[in-house]
Structure formats: structure tokens, C-alpha cells
């Protein structure tokens, strides 16, 4: 199999490349990234620098690389690239296969407001409002019980934790200043007013603060049908990135994830994030997996997309989910 793997500088790139090669040492991996300083560039069989996904010639560049390297399937690894490549799916598929869901569904997942609107009335969701002004934000926060209750605001379309804040009157400002991280996520309404004074507020979602454990449901799917599924418990967090996970047995999260996918029938690998038992967001792409010798969901998704495995054959791997296995991320470096 000859694959083009995008975004090889992302946090999960190193582990994904390593485990794909463990499953199939003969697999040819062409890695791409928007800049050469990406750890995956040293691990793949070949590397090509590409434009950023939002740049005009990105898709054309990917198609040219598909032709040049005789690629069988393109594997988008980042959200931006998944969005653009799924949007150009018909054109890409003239030249090779594409490990992506329908663009309409990818778009729903990428916009949290559209996602909640798509699911409204169909299942249990947090309360939420879309606002465009500070006055609308204050009104929405009051409806959610602020200041007695903490609320969250975030951009409907965003990457990582950019623009996400917990609005609260309960946080100890002295403690945050001298003991909190520099990227502390808390802000009061008064601080927000002063920050945005005289400026145009971007479109934001205001929603109830979800308390409880955060779980990530990671299936391999065909048209919303879960063939295999694992659930991860997030253990710690640093610099806006989850740094440790444990695979757990959690039937409630699996069943909730199945209900979500019934209404948003995705394909292949997705990441369904739950907190307090309800949906936070869906990443319509591969996410962090805890791999095992006989459990590599991205590899199974590739085999499925290439029609080298049947759905029934993939389903047999459910027994190999490594319950109790943990992972942690750490910072390394490449000298060159």
C-alpha cells in the first residue's frame, strides 16, 4: 500500500507513522507538511513540503504528489486538511482513494454550532446560544445561570483551545496570577468587557459549563456504523494538549457515541469528545490512539478503504482493544 499522510508534524504523527510501519513494514508513506521542521519528515519513506491547507493551490499540490508517487490513498491527519480534501473529494478520487467522510458531514463536525443544531431534539445536549455582541453574550450567560453558574464561550469553528474561556466570578485571581499557568482559561465578565471594549466581537457560542470526566470515543466507522470502538480517559493536560490517556471500558460512552453517529454517519476514524456524559465536539479525523501489537485502528481503516478487509474482518479486532493500557506524551527533539 502506498499512502500520502498529511500533517506529519502534528502531535500524533510520530506514533501514527511508527504504528503503521509496525503493522506493515512494506507500506510506503509519503509524508507532507506545511514546513520541513516536522518530526515525521525523518520517519517517512519520502517527504514533500506543501502549502497550508487554506491556500489556493493546496489541493492541486496534493493531486500532483499523488501522481508523482503513484499513491493509492490519501490520509488527511489534520482538521484543516480534512476539510479541504473532503471538499475536493470528487476531484481527489479521480486519482486515488481518500480516507474521509462526506464533506457535508465534515463541515457539520467542524462547526460546533452546526453540530449541535444538527443533533437538537434528537439526543441529550448541553444548553447553548450563538451570539455576536457582548450584550447578546451577557444575556445568554444570564439564561445559563451566570454568575451563580460558570459558563463557557468559544468560537463555533476553532482549533485546539483557541478562543475558549470559562467565564466565572469564582476563580481566585491572585492564585491564577502567581500559581496558574500563563494560559489560564478563566475570565470574569468584567474582564471580558474591558478586553473587547471598542472592538467587534467575533461570533461565539455560549454554553453551560460541563462538569465531570472527559472521555474520548474513538471508533472505526462505515456510514455511521461502529465496527470497533475504544474509549479513552484523559489523565492530564499541558499547553492546551492532552498529554496522557488510559483505555477504559465504558459502555455508556460507546452507546452515546453510537447515537451521535446514527445522526451524523461518518466514515473511518473520528474522535467524539464527551464531558459529563454529553457531547463536547467531534473531530472528523484520526486522533490520538493507544496502540497495541494487534490493535491499530488507522491501519484497519486504511485496509477497509482499500477493500483489502471486510467490515466483518475489522469487527473481529474489537476483542483486541487494550483495556487498561496507558500512554503519555513527552517533548523530544530532532537535531539536524
C-alpha positions as CSV (number, residue, x, y, z in Angstrom):
1,X,0.0,0.0,0.0
2,X,1.3,3.5,-0.9
3,X,-0.2,6.2,1.2
4,X,0.1,10.0,1.4
5,X,-0.1,11.1,5.0
6,X,-0.7,14.8,5.6
7,X,0.2,16.9,8.7
8,X,3.1,14.8,9.8
9,X,4.2,17.5,12.3
10,X,1.1,17.1,14.4
11,X,1.2,15.8,17.9
12,X,0.0,12.3,17.0
13,X,2.1,12.0,13.8
14,X,5.1,10.2,15.3
15,X,3.0,7.5,17.0
16,X,0.8,7.0,13.9
17,X,3.7,6.6,11.5
18,X,5.5,4.2,13.9
19,X,2.5,2.0,14.3
20,X,1.5,1.9,10.7
21,X,5.0,0.7,9.9
22,X,4.8,-1.9,12.7
23,X,1.6,-3.3,11.1
24,X,3.1,-3.2,7.5
25,X,6.8,-2.6,7.2
26,X,6.4,-2.6,3.4
27,X,3.9,0.3,3.4
28,X,5.2,3.3,1.5
29,X,4.4,6.5,3.4
30,X,4.8,9.9,1.7
31,X,4.6,12.4,4.4
32,X,3.5,16.0,3.8
33,X,3.6,19.1,5.9
34,X,3.5,22.9,5.5
35,X,7.0,23.2,6.7
36,X,10.1,21.0,6.8
37,X,10.6,21.1,10.5
38,X,8.2,18.2,11.2
39,X,9.3,15.1,13.1
40,X,7.5,12.9,10.6
41,X,9.8,14.2,7.8
42,X,12.6,12.0,9.2
43,X,10.4,8.9,9.6
44,X,8.5,8.6,6.3
45,X,9.8,6.9,3.1
46,X,9.6,10.3,1.4
47,X,8.7,13.8,2.4
48,X,7.2,16.8,0.5
49,X,6.6,20.3,1.7
50,X,3.1,21.6,0.7
51,X,1.2,24.8,1.0
52,X,-1.1,25.3,4.0
53,X,-4.5,23.7,3.6
54,X,-6.2,27.0,3.3
55,X,-4.0,28.2,0.5
56,X,-5.4,28.2,-3.0
57,X,-3.0,25.6,-4.6
58,X,-3.1,23.1,-1.7
59,X,-5.4,20.5,-3.3
60,X,-3.7,20.8,-6.7
61,X,-0.3,20.2,-4.9
62,X,-1.7,17.0,-3.2
63,X,-3.0,15.7,-6.5
64,X,0.3,16.3,-8.2
65,X,2.1,14.4,-5.4
66,X,-0.4,11.5,-5.8
67,X,0.5,11.2,-9.5
68,X,4.3,11.6,-8.9
69,X,4.5,8.9,-6.2
70,X,1.7,6.7,-7.5
71,X,-0.2,7.0,-4.3
72,X,-3.1,4.5,-3.5
73,X,-4.8,6.5,-0.8
74,X,-4.6,10.0,0.8
75,X,-4.9,10.0,4.6
76,X,-5.7,13.6,6.0
77,X,-4.4,13.9,9.5
78,X,-5.3,17.4,10.5
79,X,-8.7,19.2,10.6
80,X,-7.9,21.9,8.1
81,X,-6.6,19.3,5.6
82,X,-9.6,17.0,6.2
83,X,-11.9,19.9,5.5
84,X,-10.3,20.9,2.2
85,X,-9.6,17.4,0.9
86,X,-13.1,16.2,1.7
87,X,-14.5,19.3,-0.1
88,X,-12.4,18.4,-3.1
89,X,-13.2,14.7,-2.7
90,X,-14.7,14.1,-6.1
91,X,-11.5,15.5,-7.8
92,X,-9.1,13.6,-5.5
93,X,-10.9,10.4,-6.0
94,X,-10.3,10.6,-9.8
95,X,-6.7,9.8,-8.9
96,X,-6.7,7.7,-5.8
97,X,-8.8,6.8,-2.7
98,X,-9.4,9.2,0.1
99,X,-9.8,8.3,3.8
100,X,-12.5,10.9,4.5
101,X,-16.2,11.2,5.3
102,X,-18.6,13.2,3.1
103,X,-17.7,16.9,3.1
104,X,-21.2,17.9,4.3
105,X,-20.7,15.8,7.5
106,X,-17.1,17.1,8.0
107,X,-18.5,20.6,7.8
108,X,-21.1,19.9,10.4
109,X,-18.5,18.5,12.8
110,X,-16.1,21.4,12.2
111,X,-18.7,24.0,13.2
112,X,-19.8,23.2,16.8
113,X,-23.0,25.3,16.4
114,X,-24.0,23.4,13.2
115,X,-23.2,20.2,15.0
116,X,-25.5,21.0,18.0
117,X,-28.2,22.3,15.7
118,X,-28.0,19.1,13.6
119,X,-28.5,17.0,16.8
120,X,-31.0,19.2,18.6
121,X,-34.1,17.4,19.6
122,X,-32.6,14.0,18.8
123,X,-30.5,13.5,21.9
124,X,-29.2,15.0,25.2
125,X,-27.1,18.0,24.6
126,X,-25.7,20.9,26.7
127,X,-27.6,24.2,26.6
128,X,-26.0,26.7,24.1
129,X,-26.5,30.0,22.3
130,X,-24.9,31.7,19.4
131,X,-24.0,35.4,20.0
132,X,-22.5,38.2,18.0
133,X,-22.2,41.1,20.5
134,X,-21.2,41.5,24.2
135,X,-24.8,42.3,25.0
136,X,-26.0,39.1,23.5
137,X,-23.3,37.2,25.4
138,X,-24.3,38.7,28.7
139,X,-28.0,37.8,28.0
140,X,-27.1,34.2,27.1
141,X,-24.9,33.9,30.2
142,X,-27.7,35.1,32.4
143,X,-30.0,32.5,30.9
144,X,-27.5,29.8,31.8
145,X,-27.4,31.0,35.4
146,X,-24.3,33.2,35.4
147,X,-22.8,34.3,37.8
148,X,-24.0,31.5,40.1
149,X,-23.1,29.0,37.4
150,X,-19.9,29.1,35.3
151,X,-20.4,29.3,31.6
152,X,-18.1,28.7,28.6
153,X,-17.7,30.7,25.4
154,X,-15.8,29.5,22.3
155,X,-15.7,30.1,18.6
156,X,-18.0,27.8,16.7
157,X,-15.1,26.9,14.4
158,X,-11.7,26.7,16.2
159,X,-8.6,24.6,16.6
160,X,-7.4,23.3,20.0
161,X,-8.4,25.7,22.8
162,X,-8.1,28.9,20.8
163,X,-10.6,31.4,22.0
164,X,-12.1,29.1,24.6
165,X,-12.6,30.6,28.1
166,X,-14.6,29.6,31.2
167,X,-16.4,32.7,32.4
168,X,-16.6,32.7,36.2
169,X,-16.7,35.0,39.2
170,X,-15.4,32.2,41.5
171,X,-11.7,31.9,40.4
172,X,-9.1,33.3,42.7
173,X,-7.3,36.0,40.6
174,X,-4.3,36.1,42.9
175,X,-3.9,32.4,42.7
176,X,-4.3,32.5,38.9
177,X,-1.7,35.2,38.6
178,X,1.0,33.7,40.7
179,X,0.3,30.0,40.6
180,X,-1.7,29.4,37.5
181,X,-0.2,28.7,34.0
182,X,0.2,31.7,31.7
183,X,-2.6,30.3,29.5
184,X,-5.1,30.2,32.4
185,X,-8.6,29.6,30.9
186,X,-10.7,31.6,33.3
187,X,-12.1,35.1,32.8
188,X,-14.7,37.2,34.5
189,X,-17.5,39.1,32.8
190,X,-15.9,42.4,33.8
191,X,-12.5,41.3,32.4
192,X,-14.2,40.3,29.2
193,X,-16.0,43.6,28.8
194,X,-12.7,45.5,29.2
195,X,-10.9,43.2,26.8
196,X,-13.5,43.6,24.0
197,X,-14.4,47.3,24.6
198,X,-14.4,49.2,21.4
199,X,-13.8,46.1,19.3
200,X,-16.1,43.9,17.2
201,X,-16.9,40.6,19.0
202,X,-16.4,37.5,16.8
203,X,-19.2,35.1,16.5
204,X,-19.2,32.9,19.7
205,X,-21.1,30.0,21.2
206,X,-22.0,30.5,24.9
207,X,-22.9,27.2,26.6
208,X,-23.2,25.7,30.0
209,X,-20.0,24.6,31.7
210,X,-19.8,20.8,31.6
211,X,-18.5,19.2,34.7
212,X,-17.3,15.7,35.1
213,X,-14.8,13.3,33.5
214,X,-13.7,13.9,29.9
215,X,-13.9,10.8,27.7
216,X,-12.9,10.3,24.0
217,X,-14.8,7.8,22.0
218,X,-12.7,6.5,19.0
219,X,-14.4,4.2,16.6
220,X,-13.7,3.0,13.1
221,X,-16.9,3.5,11.1
222,X,-18.7,2.8,7.9
223,X,-21.6,5.2,7.2
224,X,-22.1,5.7,11.0
225,X,-21.9,2.0,11.9
226,X,-19.3,1.3,14.5
227,X,-17.1,-1.7,13.6
228,X,-14.7,-1.3,16.5
229,X,-14.5,1.3,19.3
230,X,-12.3,2.2,22.2
231,X,-12.8,4.8,24.9
232,X,-10.0,6.9,26.5
233,X,-10.0,8.7,29.8
234,X,-7.9,11.9,29.7
235,X,-5.3,11.8,32.5
236,X,-3.6,15.1,32.3
237,X,-3.3,18.3,30.2
238,X,-0.5,20.7,29.4
239,X,-0.1,23.6,27.0
240,X,-3.6,23.1,25.6
241,X,-2.8,19.5,24.7
242,X,-3.8,16.2,26.4
243,X,-0.6,14.6,27.5
244,X,-1.8,11.3,28.9
245,X,-4.7,8.8,28.4
246,X,-5.9,5.4,29.5
247,X,-8.1,3.0,27.6
248,X,-11.1,2.1,29.7
249,X,-14.2,0.0,29.5
250,X,-17.1,2.5,29.4
251,X,-20.3,1.1,27.7
252,X,-22.3,4.3,28.4
253,X,-19.9,6.4,26.3
254,X,-19.8,3.8,23.5
255,X,-23.7,3.8,23.4
256,X,-23.8,7.6,23.4
257,X,-21.2,7.7,20.6
258,X,-23.3,5.3,18.6
259,X,-26.3,7.6,19.0
260,X,-24.3,10.5,17.8
261,X,-23.1,8.6,14.7
262,X,-26.6,7.5,13.9
263,X,-27.4,11.1,13.2
264,X,-24.0,12.1,11.8
265,X,-23.0,9.0,9.8
266,X,-19.2,9.4,9.5
267,X,-16.7,7.0,7.9
268,X,-13.4,5.7,9.1
269,X,-11.6,7.3,12.2
270,X,-13.3,10.1,14.2
271,X,-12.9,11.5,17.7
272,X,-16.0,12.0,19.8
273,X,-15.3,14.1,22.9
274,X,-17.7,13.8,25.8
275,X,-17.7,15.5,29.2
276,X,-20.2,14.9,31.9
277,X,-21.8,12.3,29.7
278,X,-22.8,14.7,26.9
279,X,-21.2,15.8,23.6
280,X,-18.5,18.5,23.6
281,X,-17.2,18.1,20.0
282,X,-16.5,15.8,17.1
283,X,-13.1,15.8,15.4
284,X,-13.8,14.3,11.9
285,X,-10.4,12.9,11.6
286,X,-7.9,10.5,13.2
287,X,-7.0,11.4,16.7
288,X,-4.7,10.0,19.4
289,X,-4.9,6.3,19.7
290,X,-3.4,4.0,22.3
291,X,-1.9,1.3,20.0
292,X,-1.2,-2.3,20.6
293,X,0.5,-5.0,18.5
294,X,-2.9,-6.3,17.3
295,X,-4.8,-3.0,17.6
296,X,-4.1,-0.2,15.2
297,X,-7.5,1.4,14.1
298,X,-6.0,3.7,11.5
299,X,-4.4,0.7,9.7
300,X,-7.7,-1.1,9.8
301,X,-9.4,2.0,8.4
302,X,-6.9,2.1,5.5
303,X,-7.4,-1.7,4.8
304,X,-11.2,-1.1,4.8
305,X,-11.0,1.9,2.4
306,X,-8.7,-0.1,0.1
307,X,-11.2,-3.0,0.2
308,X,-8.4,-5.3,1.5
309,X,-10.5,-6.1,4.6
310,X,-14.3,-6.6,5.0
311,X,-16.4,-5.0,7.7
312,X,-16.7,-8.4,9.4
313,X,-12.9,-8.8,9.5
314,X,-12.5,-5.4,11.1
315,X,-15.1,-6.1,13.7
316,X,-13.1,-9.1,15.0
317,X,-10.5,-6.7,16.2
318,X,-12.8,-5.4,18.9
319,X,-11.6,-8.1,21.3
320,X,-8.1,-6.6,20.9
321,X,-8.9,-3.2,22.5
322,X,-6.1,-2.8,25.1
323,X,-8.3,-2.0,28.1
324,X,-6.1,-0.6,30.9
325,X,-3.2,0.4,28.7
326,X,-1.9,4.0,29.2
327,X,0.1,6.4,27.2
328,X,1.9,9.7,27.9
329,X,3.3,12.3,25.6
330,X,6.7,14.0,26.2
331,X,8.8,16.6,24.5
332,X,11.7,15.4,22.4
333,X,13.9,17.0,19.7
334,X,15.5,16.3,16.4
335,X,19.0,17.7,15.7
336,X,19.9,18.4,12.1
